[in-house]
Amino acid sequence: MSQHLTLEGLVDKLADGAIVPLGEDQWVGVAEHFPLVDDIDTFMNGKILLVRRPLPQGKKPGWAIVEDPVPSQKVIRPLKNEKEARALIADRLAAYERMWDG
C-alpha cells in the first residue's frame, strides 16, 4: 500500500474486493477502524484477525481477515460475510495443521 493511501482510499479498495497489503506501522495507524471480532493464533505464521471493516458512505460494517504473510507486513482480505470469513480461517488453519504434520 502506498504510504499516502488514506483510510478512505483503503476502505474503497476493500469495498472493490482488493486484497490490500500494509506495513505493520500502517496497520497500527488504521486498526482502530477495524473492530476485532476474533484473534486466532496459527502457531506457525502469526495470527489471523477476524475484523469488521468499514464500508464507504457509512454502510453497515463488512467483514475481513488480517493475516501476517511475512514479518512486519499485514494483508487485509475483504470477505462477504462472517460465514465466508470463518470458512477461510478454517481452511488456513487446516493448511497449517497439514504443514505441521509434515
Number of C-alpha atoms within 10 A of each C-alpha: 12 9 8 7 12 12 13 13 12 20 21 16 17 23 18 10 13 14 17 16 19 21 18 14 12 17 18 10 11 13 13 9 13 20 15 16 12 13 13 13 12 17 11 11 13 14 15 21 21 24 24 22 24 23 18 16 9 7 8 10 15 18 23 27 27 23 21 20 14 11 10 12 15 21 21 22 19 24 21 12 13 17 11 13 19 16 11 14 19 12 12 14 18 13 12 16 14 10 10 10 7 6
